[in-house]
Amino acid sequence: MSTKVAKAATAAPKKTRLTAAERAKAMKAKAAKAAKTSATRLTEADKALDTDVYILNPVTNKHVKRTSVVGQQILAGKTPEKNPTPAEVLTSVVAAIQQIDTNVLTDAAIKDAIGQIAGVPRTFPSKWGGRGRKPRPEGKPKGPQNAYIIFATEMRPKVRKDNPNVPNSAKKGETSITSIIGQLWEQLKDRSEYEQKAKADLERYEREMAPWEAANPEHARKANAPKKQTRTNGYRVYCDQHREASKKANPDKNGREINSILAEDWNKLTDEQQQPYKDQAEERNKDLPETERRARATGELSAAERAKANDPDTYILNPTTGRYVKRTSKPGRKAERANDDTDLLEEAA
């Protein structure tokens, strides 16, 4: 027997592709195993009762095995250290390097270096290209709480005590501590107590923020800019004046359905009935600049579209929408292929 024949005879059989029925059976078995594991998994209440095996970690407020490293530290009377997050590790390392030479290492250089190594993890700060939260400014007052948060904070210990085997959170439709608190909030008719507490907390926040913003102007809140007035028409004026009445008359309708009702009512009006709303619209448009006051003619491009039309190296006209898109985008590549096909047809003709 030749070597090739011998290898073929001893080689492992080639794996066959599973059918849809076999894959479904395997997925059901996997789900059943996961459900069984979840059902036998001990909760914090179960661990608290088994003091011979578990001990409470005061740092995380969760039970750990006595034989674990953290459990041995607690038994020895030491406070277990909380493992730092990747962002905290990176922050401490960068801070140590910056103390040596702050002129060499900048946030842009760190971001560039991380990006070249292996991408930026989500937990890293945003200034280094991650999605983590920006570090909270030192000394900034704690934000105000609304009525529901205050209610939930007060009720959570009682609800957890009454429901020791219910998890803090669960999938939609399943019972959890959070869902029970939400049901209690819905059943609460008199919410004035918590609304007054929320109002007092908001006053506390504004009172503490005033001196802090004066001392830290770079972190001061930006005032909301007035909404830019745009050109309006009679239909918009009619909707603004009748929207609330339409909502009250149709409490079971959503926003899109309310818009449809308003459009039907507007179309039922005669020209004489629509004219007052059109006059109000023209009165509002008088305060706008001339470029925004007049209605754009059908097919006329806006200033932004004209700028894109004058940059054919970057933008191309999307024949489906009539707007200019980037050539590198999916609609742009599709429009380029359509243009190439048109050119070939014209050359063949």
KENU-991502 format. One record per residue (C-alpha): residue in one letter; x, y, z; residue number from 1; chain. Coordinates in nm, 2 decimals. Layout:
N
@r A&east X&north Y&up Z&k NUM&c A;
...
This chain:
349
@r M&east 0.00&north 0.00&up 0.00&k 1&c A;
@r S&east 0.14&north 0.33&up -0.10&k 2&c A;
@r T&east 0.20&north 0.62&up 0.15&k 3&c A;
@r K&east -0.08&north 0.83&up 0.00&k 4&c A;
@r V&east -0.33&north 0.54&up 0.03&k 5&c A;
@r A&east -0.22&north 0.47&up 0.38&k 6&c A;
@r K&east -0.27&north 0.84&up 0.48&k 7&c A;
@r A&east -0.61&north 0.84&up 0.32&k 8&c A;
@r A&east -0.71&north 0.53&up 0.51&k 9&c A;
@r T&east -0.60&north 0.66&up 0.85&k 10&c A;
@r A&east -0.73&north 1.02&up 0.80&k 11&c A;
@r A&east -1.02&north 1.13&up 1.01&k 12&c A;
@r P&east -1.36&north 1.12&up 0.83&k 13&c A;
@r K&east -1.47&north 1.45&up 0.67&k 14&c A;
@r K&east -1.72&north 1.64&up 0.88&k 15&c A;
@r T&east -2.06&north 1.67&up 0.72&k 16&c A;
@r R&east -2.26&north 1.99&up 0.72&k 17&c A;
@r L&east -2.56&north 1.99&up 0.97&k 18&c A;
@r T&east -2.91&north 2.01&up 0.83&k 19&c A;
@r A&east -3.15&north 2.27&up 0.95&k 20&c A;
@r A&east -3.33&north 2.02&up 1.17&k 21&c A;
@r E&east -3.00&north 1.91&up 1.33&k 22&c A;
@r R&east -2.90&north 2.27&up 1.40&k 23&c A;
@r A&east -3.24&north 2.34&up 1.56&k 24&c A;
@r K&east -3.21&north 2.03&up 1.78&k 25&c A;
@r A&east -2.86&north 2.13&up 1.89&k 26&c A;
@r M&east -2.98&north 2.49&up 1.97&k 27&c A;
@r K&east -3.27&north 2.34&up 2.18&k 28&c A;
@r A&east -3.03&north 2.12&up 2.37&k 29&c A;
@r K&east -2.80&north 2.42&up 2.44&k 30&c A;
@r A&east -3.09&north 2.63&up 2.56&k 31&c A;
@r A&east -3.21&north 2.35&up 2.79&k 32&c A;
@r K&east -2.86&north 2.32&up 2.94&k 33&c A;
@r A&east -2.84&north 2.69&up 3.00&k 34&c A;
@r A&east -3.19&north 2.69&up 3.16&k 35&c A;
@r K&east -3.09&north 2.40&up 3.39&k 36&c A;
@r T&east -2.77&north 2.58&up 3.49&k 37&c A;
@r S&east -2.96&north 2.90&up 3.56&k 38&c A;
@r A&east -3.21&north 2.71&up 3.77&k 39&c A;
@r T&east -2.94&north 2.55&up 3.98&k 40&c A;
@r R&east -2.73&north 2.87&up 4.02&k 41&c A;
@r L&east -2.73&north 3.00&up 4.38&k 42&c A;
@r T&east -2.86&north 3.34&up 4.44&k 43&c A;
@r E&east -2.71&north 3.59&up 4.69&k 44&c A;
@r A&east -2.99&north 3.49&up 4.94&k 45&c A;
@r D&east -2.89&north 3.12&up 4.91&k 46&c A;
@r K&east -2.52&north 3.20&up 4.96&k 47&c A;
@r A&east -2.60&north 3.41&up 5.27&k 48&c A;
@r L&east -2.76&north 3.11&up 5.43&k 49&c A;
@r D&east -2.46&north 2.88&up 5.36&k 50&c A;
@r T&east -2.21&north 3.05&up 5.59&k 51&c A;
@r D&east -1.99&north 2.75&up 5.60&k 52&c A;
@r V&east -1.90&north 2.79&up 5.23&k 53&c A;
@r Y&east -1.96&north 3.16&up 5.16&k 54&c A;
@r I&east -1.86&north 3.49&up 5.32&k 55&c A;
@r L&east -1.98&north 3.85&up 5.24&k 56&c A;
@r N&east -1.74&north 4.08&up 5.05&k 57&c A;
@r P&east -1.79&north 4.43&up 5.21&k 58&c A;
@r V&east -1.64&north 4.60&up 4.90&k 59&c A;
@r T&east -1.87&north 4.46&up 4.64&k 60&c A;
@r N&east -2.16&north 4.36&up 4.88&k 61&c A;
@r K&east -2.16&north 4.01&up 4.72&k 62&c A;
@r H&east -2.08&north 3.67&up 4.87&k 63&c A;
@r V&east -1.76&north 3.48&up 4.77&k 64&c A;
@r K&east -1.62&north 3.14&up 4.86&k 65&c A;
@r R&east -1.42&north 3.13&up 5.18&k 66&c A;
@r T&east -1.15&north 2.92&up 5.00&k 67&c A;
@r S&east -1.10&north 3.19&up 4.74&k 68&c A;
@r V&east -0.82&north 3.45&up 4.75&k 69&c A;
@r V&east -1.07&north 3.73&up 4.84&k 70&c A;
@r G&east -1.23&north 3.51&up 5.10&k 71&c A;
@r Q&east -0.90&north 3.44&up 5.27&k 72&c A;
@r Q&east -0.83&north 3.81&up 5.28&k 73&c A;
@r I&east -1.16&north 3.88&up 5.45&k 74&c A;
@r L&east -1.10&north 3.60&up 5.70&k 75&c A;
@r A&east -0.76&north 3.75&up 5.78&k 76&c A;
@r G&east -0.92&north 4.08&up 5.86&k 77&c A;
@r K&east -0.79&north 4.26&up 5.55&k 78&c A;
@r T&east -1.01&north 4.47&up 5.32&k 79&c A;
@r P&east -1.00&north 4.31&up 4.97&k 80&c A;
@r E&east -0.89&north 4.54&up 4.69&k 81&c A;
@r K&east -1.12&north 4.61&up 4.40&k 82&c A;
@r N&east -0.97&north 4.52&up 4.06&k 83&c A;
@r P&east -0.92&north 4.84&up 3.86&k 84&c A;
@r T&east -1.09&north 4.87&up 3.52&k 85&c A;
@r P&east -0.89&north 4.89&up 3.20&k 86&c A;
@r A&east -0.96&north 5.26&up 3.18&k 87&c A;
@r E&east -0.83&north 5.32&up 3.53&k 88&c A;
@r V&east -0.51&north 5.12&up 3.46&k 89&c A;
@r L&east -0.44&north 5.31&up 3.14&k 90&c A;
@r T&east -0.52&north 5.64&up 3.32&k 91&c A;
@r S&east -0.27&north 5.57&up 3.60&k 92&c A;
@r V&east 0.00&north 5.46&up 3.36&k 93&c A;
@r V&east -0.04&north 5.77&up 3.14&k 94&c A;
@r A&east -0.05&north 6.00&up 3.44&k 95&c A;
@r A&east 0.28&north 5.85&up 3.56&k 96&c A;
@r I&east 0.44&north 5.90&up 3.22&k 97&c A;
@r Q&east 0.31&north 6.25&up 3.19&k 98&c A;
@r Q&east 0.47&north 6.34&up 3.52&k 99&c A;
@r I&east 0.81&north 6.26&up 3.36&k 100&c A;
@r D&east 0.77&north 6.48&up 3.05&k 101&c A;
@r T&east 0.43&north 6.64&up 2.98&k 102&c A;
@r N&east 0.55&north 6.80&up 2.65&k 103&c A;
@r V&east 0.61&north 6.47&up 2.48&k 104&c A;
@r L&east 0.30&north 6.27&up 2.55&k 105&c A;
@r T&east -0.03&north 6.43&up 2.46&k 106&c A;
@r D&east -0.39&north 6.30&up 2.44&k 107&c A;
@r A&east -0.36&north 6.30&up 2.06&k 108&c A;
@r A&east -0.04&north 6.10&up 2.07&k 109&c A;
@r I&east -0.19&north 5.84&up 2.32&k 110&c A;
@r K&east -0.50&north 5.81&up 2.09&k 111&c A;
@r D&east -0.28&north 5.75&up 1.79&k 112&c A;
@r A&east -0.06&north 5.50&up 1.96&k 113&c A;
@r I&east -0.36&north 5.30&up 2.10&k 114&c A;
@r G&east -0.53&north 5.30&up 1.76&k 115&c A;
@r Q&east -0.21&north 5.16&up 1.59&k 116&c A;
@r I&east -0.16&north 4.88&up 1.84&k 117&c A;
@r A&east -0.50&north 4.70&up 1.85&k 118&c A;
@r G&east -0.79&north 4.94&up 1.83&k 119&c A;
@r V&east -0.94&north 5.13&up 2.12&k 120&c A;
@r P&east -1.15&north 4.94&up 2.37&k 121&c A;
@r R&east -1.49&north 5.09&up 2.46&k 122&c A;
@r T&east -1.39&north 5.14&up 2.83&k 123&c A;
@r F&east -1.11&north 5.38&up 2.74&k 124&c A;
@r P&east -1.19&north 5.75&up 2.78&k 125&c A;
@r S&east -1.33&north 5.93&up 2.48&k 126&c A;
@r K&east -1.03&north 6.17&up 2.46&k 127&c A;
@r W&east -0.82&north 5.86&up 2.37&k 128&c A;
@r G&east -1.07&north 5.73&up 2.11&k 129&c A;
@r G&east -1.28&north 5.51&up 2.34&k 130&c A;
@r R&east -1.64&north 5.53&up 2.44&k 131&c A;
@r G&east -1.60&north 5.56&up 2.81&k 132&c A;
@r R&east -1.74&north 5.85&up 3.00&k 133&c A;
@r K&east -1.55&north 6.17&up 3.03&k 134&c A;
@r P&east -1.39&north 6.20&up 3.38&k 135&c A;
@r R&east -1.61&north 6.38&up 3.62&k 136&c A;
@r P&east -1.47&north 6.73&up 3.71&k 137&c A;
@r E&east -1.34&north 6.73&up 4.06&k 138&c A;
@r G&east -1.58&north 6.88&up 4.31&k 139&c A;
@r K&east -1.87&north 6.91&up 4.07&k 140&c A;
@r P&east -2.20&north 6.89&up 4.27&k 141&c A;
@r K&east -2.41&north 6.57&up 4.23&k 142&c A;
@r G&east -2.69&north 6.61&up 3.97&k 143&c A;
@r P&east -3.05&north 6.64&up 4.08&k 144&c A;
@r Q&east -3.28&north 6.34&up 4.11&k 145&c A;
@r N&east -3.64&north 6.33&up 3.98&k 146&c A;
@r A&east -3.94&north 6.21&up 4.18&k 147&c A;
@r Y&east -3.93&north 5.85&up 4.05&k 148&c A;
@r I&east -3.55&north 5.80&up 4.13&k 149&c A;
@r I&east -3.61&north 5.93&up 4.49&k 150&c A;
@r F&east -3.91&north 5.69&up 4.53&k 151&c A;
@r A&east -3.71&north 5.40&up 4.39&k 152&c A;
@r T&east -3.42&north 5.47&up 4.62&k 153&c A;
@r E&east -3.64&north 5.47&up 4.92&k 154&c A;
@r M&east -3.84&north 5.16&up 4.82&k 155&c A;
@r R&east -3.56&north 4.94&up 4.69&k 156&c A;
@r P&east -3.44&north 4.81&up 5.04&k 157&c A;
@r K&east -3.80&north 4.72&up 5.14&k 158&c A;
@r V&east -3.88&north 4.55&up 4.81&k 159&c A;
@r R&east -3.56&north 4.35&up 4.82&k 160&c A;
@r K&east -3.63&north 4.24&up 5.18&k 161&c A;
@r D&east -3.98&north 4.13&up 5.08&k 162&c A;
@r N&east -3.86&north 3.95&up 4.77&k 163&c A;
@r P&east -3.52&north 3.79&up 4.85&k 164&c A;
@r N&east -3.53&north 3.55&up 4.56&k 165&c A;
@r V&east -3.62&north 3.81&up 4.29&k 166&c A;
@r P&east -3.32&north 3.94&up 4.08&k 167&c A;
@r N&east -3.25&north 4.32&up 4.06&k 168&c A;
@r S&east -3.31&north 4.31&up 3.68&k 169&c A;
@r A&east -3.45&north 4.06&up 3.43&k 170&c A;
@r K&east -3.56&north 4.03&up 3.07&k 171&c A;
@r K&east -3.87&north 4.21&up 2.95&k 172&c A;
@r G&east -4.18&north 4.04&up 3.08&k 173&c A;
@r E&east -4.00&north 3.88&up 3.37&k 174&c A;
@r T&east -4.04&north 3.99&up 3.74&k 175&c A;
@r S&east -3.75&north 4.18&up 3.89&k 176&c A;
@r I&east -3.69&north 4.43&up 4.18&k 177&c A;
@r T&east -3.69&north 4.72&up 3.92&k 178&c A;
@r S&east -4.02&north 4.60&up 3.77&k 179&c A;
@r I&east -4.19&north 4.57&up 4.11&k 180&c A;
@r I&east -4.08&north 4.92&up 4.20&k 181&c A;
@r G&east -4.22&north 5.05&up 3.87&k 182&c A;
@r Q&east -4.55&north 4.88&up 3.94&k 183&c A;
@r L&east -4.56&north 5.04&up 4.28&k 184&c A;
@r W&east -4.49&north 5.38&up 4.13&k 185&c A;
@r E&east -4.77&north 5.34&up 3.88&k 186&c A;
@r Q&east -5.01&north 5.25&up 4.16&k 187&c A;
@r L&east -4.91&north 5.55&up 4.37&k 188&c A;
@r K&east -5.18&north 5.82&up 4.32&k 189&c A;
@r D&east -5.04&north 6.09&up 4.54&k 190&c A;
@r R&east -4.69&north 6.17&up 4.43&k 191&c A;
@r S&east -4.67&north 6.52&up 4.58&k 192&c A;
@r E&east -4.43&north 6.41&up 4.85&k 193&c A;
@r Y&east -4.16&north 6.29&up 4.60&k 194&c A;
@r E&east -4.23&north 6.58&up 4.36&k 195&c A;
@r Q&east -4.15&north 6.82&up 4.65&k 196&c A;
@r K&east -3.83&north 6.63&up 4.73&k 197&c A;
@r A&east -3.73&north 6.64&up 4.37&k 198&c A;
@r K&east -3.79&north 7.02&up 4.36&k 199&c A;
@r A&east -3.59&north 7.07&up 4.68&k 200&c A;
@r D&east -3.30&north 6.86&up 4.53&k 201&c A;
@r L&east -3.31&north 7.07&up 4.21&k 202&c A;
@r E&east -3.29&north 7.39&up 4.42&k 203&c A;
@r R&east -2.99&north 7.23&up 4.61&k 204&c A;
@r Y&east -2.82&north 7.15&up 4.28&k 205&c A;
@r E&east -2.86&north 7.50&up 4.14&k 206&c A;
@r R&east -2.75&north 7.65&up 4.47&k 207&c A;
@r E&east -2.43&north 7.44&up 4.47&k 208&c A;
@r M&east -2.36&north 7.48&up 4.10&k 209&c A;
@r A&east -2.35&north 7.86&up 4.10&k 210&c A;
@r P&east -2.02&north 7.90&up 4.30&k 211&c A;
@r W&east -1.87&north 7.59&up 4.14&k 212&c A;
@r E&east -1.93&north 7.72&up 3.78&k 213&c A;
@r A&east -1.79&north 8.06&up 3.88&k 214&c A;
@r A&east -1.47&north 7.88&up 4.00&k 215&c A;
@r N&east -1.46&north 7.65&up 3.69&k 216&c A;
@r P&east -1.58&north 7.85&up 3.39&k 217&c A;
@r E&east -1.44&north 7.59&up 3.15&k 218&c A;
@r H&east -1.70&north 7.34&up 3.28&k 219&c A;
@r A&east -1.99&north 7.58&up 3.31&k 220&c A;
@r R&east -2.32&north 7.48&up 3.15&k 221&c A;
@r K&east -2.40&north 7.63&up 2.81&k 222&c A;
@r A&east -2.72&north 7.82&up 2.78&k 223&c A;
@r N&east -2.96&north 7.68&up 2.53&k 224&c A;
@r A&east -2.95&north 7.89&up 2.22&k 225&c A;
@r P&east -3.28&north 8.02&up 2.09&k 226&c A;
@r K&east -3.43&north 7.80&up 1.83&k 227&c A;
@r K&east -3.36&north 7.92&up 1.48&k 228&c A;
@r Q&east -3.67&north 8.04&up 1.31&k 229&c A;
@r T&east -3.73&north 7.88&up 0.97&k 230&c A;
@r R&east -3.98&north 7.96&up 0.70&k 231&c A;
@r T&east -4.33&north 7.84&up 0.77&k 232&c A;
@r N&east -4.66&north 7.80&up 0.58&k 233&c A;
@r G&east -5.03&north 7.79&up 0.65&k 234&c A;
@r Y&east -5.04&north 7.42&up 0.71&k 235&c A;
@r R&east -4.78&north 7.44&up 0.98&k 236&c A;
@r V&east -4.96&north 7.73&up 1.15&k 237&c A;
@r Y&east -5.28&north 7.53&up 1.14&k 238&c A;
@r C&east -5.11&north 7.22&up 1.30&k 239&c A;
@r D&east -4.95&north 7.43&up 1.57&k 240&c A;
@r Q&east -5.29&north 7.58&up 1.67&k 241&c A;
@r H&east -5.49&north 7.25&up 1.65&k 242&c A;
@r R&east -5.25&north 6.98&up 1.76&k 243&c A;
@r E&east -5.34&north 6.99&up 2.14&k 244&c A;
@r A&east -5.71&north 6.98&up 2.06&k 245&c A;
@r S&east -5.66&north 6.69&up 1.83&k 246&c A;
@r K&east -5.46&north 6.50&up 2.10&k 247&c A;
@r K&east -5.74&north 6.55&up 2.35&k 248&c A;
@r A&east -6.00&north 6.43&up 2.10&k 249&c A;
@r N&east -5.79&north 6.13&up 2.02&k 250&c A;
@r P&east -5.61&north 6.01&up 2.33&k 251&c A;
@r D&east -5.54&north 5.66&up 2.19&k 252&c A;
@r K&east -5.35&north 5.79&up 1.88&k 253&c A;
@r N&east -4.98&north 5.83&up 1.85&k 254&c A;
@r G&east -4.79&north 6.13&up 1.70&k 255&c A;
@r R&east -4.79&north 5.99&up 1.35&k 256&c A;
@r E&east -5.16&north 5.93&up 1.36&k 257&c A;
@r I&east -5.23&north 6.27&up 1.49&k 258&c A;
@r N&east -5.04&north 6.42&up 1.20&k 259&c A;
@r S&east -5.25&north 6.22&up 0.96&k 260&c A;
@r I&east -5.57&north 6.35&up 1.12&k 261&c A;
@r L&east -5.45&north 6.71&up 1.10&k 262&c A;
@r A&east -5.36&north 6.66&up 0.73&k 263&c A;
@r E&east -5.71&north 6.53&up 0.66&k 264&c A;
@r D&east -5.87&north 6.82&up 0.84&k 265&c A;
@r W&east -5.65&north 7.07&up 0.65&k 266&c A;
@r N&east -5.74&north 6.92&up 0.32&k 267&c A;
@r K&east -6.11&north 6.95&up 0.40&k 268&c A;
@r L&east -6.09&north 7.33&up 0.45&k 269&c A;
@r T&east -6.18&north 7.55&up 0.16&k 270&c A;
@r D&east -5.94&north 7.81&up 0.02&k 271&c A;
@r E&east -6.12&north 8.09&up 0.21&k 272&c A;
@r Q&east -6.08&north 7.89&up 0.54&k 273&c A;
@r Q&east -5.71&north 7.82&up 0.48&k 274&c A;
@r Q&east -5.63&north 8.18&up 0.39&k 275&c A;
@r P&east -5.61&north 8.32&up 0.75&k 276&c A;
@r Y&east -5.35&north 8.06&up 0.84&k 277&c A;
@r K&east -5.15&north 8.15&up 0.52&k 278&c A;
@r D&east -5.17&north 8.52&up 0.62&k 279&c A;
@r Q&east -5.03&north 8.43&up 0.97&k 280&c A;
@r A&east -4.75&north 8.24&up 0.81&k 281&c A;
@r E&east -4.65&north 8.53&up 0.58&k 282&c A;
@r E&east -4.66&north 8.76&up 0.88&k 283&c A;
@r R&east -4.41&north 8.53&up 1.06&k 284&c A;
@r N&east -4.19&north 8.50&up 0.75&k 285&c A;
@r K&east -4.14&north 8.88&up 0.74&k 286&c A;
@r D&east -3.88&north 8.87&up 1.01&k 287&c A;
@r L&east -3.67&north 8.62&up 0.82&k 288&c A;
@r P&east -3.38&north 8.72&up 0.59&k 289&c A;
@r E&east -3.47&north 8.75&up 0.22&k 290&c A;
@r T&east -3.29&north 8.42&up 0.14&k 291&c A;
@r E&east -3.50&north 8.23&up 0.38&k 292&c A;
@r R&east -3.82&north 8.42&up 0.34&k 293&c A;
@r R&east -3.90&north 8.32&up -0.01&k 294&c A;
@r A&east -4.01&north 7.96&up -0.10&k 295&c A;
@r R&east -3.75&north 7.77&up -0.30&k 296&c A;
@r A&east -3.88&north 7.69&up -0.65&k 297&c A;
@r T&east -3.93&north 7.32&up -0.74&k 298&c A;
@r G&east -3.60&north 7.16&up -0.84&k 299&c A;
@r E&east -3.39&north 7.45&up -0.70&k 300&c A;
@r L&east -3.10&north 7.34&up -0.49&k 301&c A;
@r S&east -3.03&north 7.46&up -0.14&k 302&c A;
@r A&east -2.70&north 7.63&up -0.05&k 303&c A;
@r A&east -2.56&north 7.31&up 0.10&k 304&c A;
@r E&east -2.66&north 7.11&up -0.21&k 305&c A;
@r R&east -2.51&north 7.37&up -0.44&k 306&c A;
@r A&east -2.18&north 7.35&up -0.25&k 307&c A;
@r K&east -2.19&north 6.97&up -0.30&k 308&c A;
@r A&east -2.27&north 7.00&up -0.67&k 309&c A;
@r N&east -1.96&north 7.22&up -0.71&k 310&c A;
@r D&east -1.74&north 6.95&up -0.57&k 311&c A;
@r P&east -1.78&north 6.66&up -0.81&k 312&c A;
@r D&east -1.47&north 6.49&up -0.69&k 313&c A;
@r T&east -1.63&north 6.42&up -0.35&k 314&c A;
@r Y&east -2.00&north 6.42&up -0.42&k 315&c A;
@r I&east -2.23&north 6.26&up -0.69&k 316&c A;
@r L&east -2.60&north 6.30&up -0.76&k 317&c A;
@r N&east -2.82&north 6.02&up -0.63&k 318&c A;
@r P&east -3.09&north 5.98&up -0.90&k 319&c A;
@r T&east -3.32&north 5.81&up -0.65&k 320&c A;
@r T&east -3.35&north 6.09&up -0.40&k 321&c A;
@r G&east -3.23&north 6.39&up -0.62&k 322&c A;
@r R&east -2.97&north 6.48&up -0.35&k 323&c A;
@r Y&east -2.59&north 6.47&up -0.36&k 324&c A;
@r V&east -2.41&north 6.20&up -0.16&k 325&c A;
@r K&east -2.04&north 6.11&up -0.10&k 326&c A;
@r R&east -1.89&north 5.90&up -0.38&k 327&c A;
@r T&east -1.74&north 5.67&up -0.11&k 328&c A;
@r S&east -2.08&north 5.59&up 0.04&k 329&c A;
@r K&east -2.30&north 5.30&up -0.06&k 330&c A;
@r P&east -2.55&north 5.52&up -0.25&k 331&c A;
@r G&east -2.26&north 5.70&up -0.41&k 332&c A;
@r R&east -2.10&north 5.38&up -0.54&k 333&c A;
@r K&east -2.44&north 5.27&up -0.66&k 334&c A;
@r A&east -2.49&north 5.60&up -0.85&k 335&c A;
@r E&east -2.15&north 5.57&up -1.01&k 336&c A;
@r R&east -2.23&north 5.22&up -1.13&k 337&c A;
@r A&east -2.56&north 5.35&up -1.28&k 338&c A;
@r N&east -2.37&north 5.63&up -1.46&k 339&c A;
@r D&east -2.12&north 5.38&up -1.60&k 340&c A;
@r D&east -2.40&north 5.16&up -1.73&k 341&c A;
@r T&east -2.57&north 5.46&up -1.89&k 342&c A;
@r D&east -2.24&north 5.57&up -2.06&k 343&c A;
@r L&east -2.19&north 5.21&up -2.20&k 344&c A;
@r L&east -2.55&north 5.21&up -2.34&k 345&c A;
@r E&east -2.50&north 5.55&up -2.50&k 346&c A;
@r E&east -2.17&north 5.43&up -2.66&k 347&c A;
@r A&east -2.33&north 5.11&up -2.79&k 348&c A;
@r A&east -2.62&north 5.32&up -2.95&k 349&c A;
